Amino acid sequence: MRAVVQRTTGASVTIDGNVVGKIGKGFVILLGIGKEDTDDDAKWLADRCTGLRIFEDADGKMNLSLSQVEGELLVISNFTLYGDLRQRRPSFSNAARPEQAIPLYEL
């Protein structure tokens, strides 16, 4: 699994003019799922992301985790994180197919 994690004070996803996901303070995560990924990988990554201590405490130091600030997650599936750009035409052959990726994303 590959994740791009961005701290935010608010974010949303809009598809065809309809908001399909919205959060306040928390993380926007672009999530790529590979062919080799398992349930254990998904659980590990979820634990790692929620445990990241990158929110400021009362002293202004990045010392608090997502759960400590009661933050939210907006996770966006993004198979392009598995793109192989060594050729002029990117290959996405290492990305998981939807029938494998969807259950791991939902987990």
N, C-alpha and C positions, 0 to 999 in steps of 0.2 A: 504494500500500500504506500501511496505517496500522498502527502497532504501539504497544502500551502495554508498556513494559519495566519489570519490577520485579526488583530485586536480592533474592536470597533465600539463606538458609543451608540450606534444604530445602523441597521442595514435592512435591505429588502430585495426580493427578487420579483421581477415583473415579467409575465409571459403574455403576449398579445393584449397588453393593457390591463391585465389582471394581476394583482399582488398575490403571489402563491406562497410566499414566506416572508416573515418580518420578525426582527428581533430588536431589542434595545441593547444595552451593554453586553458585550460578549465577544464571541469569535465567529468570523466567517471562515469556513473551511472549504477549500476546493479539494475534493477527494478523488484520487485516481486509484482504481482497483486493478491489480494485475492478475494474470492467469494463475499464478502460484499462490495467491493469498488465501488464507483460511479464516475460520471463525476466531481462532486464537490471535491472529494478526489484527483483526478488527477490534477485539476486546483490548489488546495491548495499546493500539493507537488511541482508542477512546479514553482509556485511563491516562495515557500520556498527555493528551490534549487537555483534558479536564484538570489535570494536576499541574500544568505549566504555571509557574509563579511569575506572571508578567503584568499583574495589575498593581497599582500603587497602594501602599498602606498609608497610615496616618502621617508618617514621616516622609512621604513622597518616594519611598523606595519600592522598586518592583519586587514585591514579596508575597503577594496574595494570588491564589488560584481562582479559576473560574467559579468553582463551587463556593469559595469563601466570599466572593462578591455577588453571589446569587446571579451569575451571568447566564446568558443564553447561547445556544449554538444555531447557526444557520449553515447547514452542510449541503454543498452543491456538488453533485456528481460531475466529474470532469475526466473522461477517458484520455483526453489529450495530454495529461500529465505523463502518460506512458508512451508518448510519441518518440520515435527514433528519428532524429533529424540528420543522420549521417549522409543521407541521400537527398536529392532535390525534392523528391516526393516522400513526405513523412510516412513512416510505417507505424501502425498502431497494433501490430500483431502480438505485443506483450500485454495489451490491455485485456481484461476479462470480458467475456461475452455477457450480454445482459442477463441471461439466465443464471449466471454465476454471480455477477456483480450486484444485482438488485438485492438478493437476500443479505449479502455482506454489508451493503449500504444501509439497509434497514436495521441490521443488527447494531 
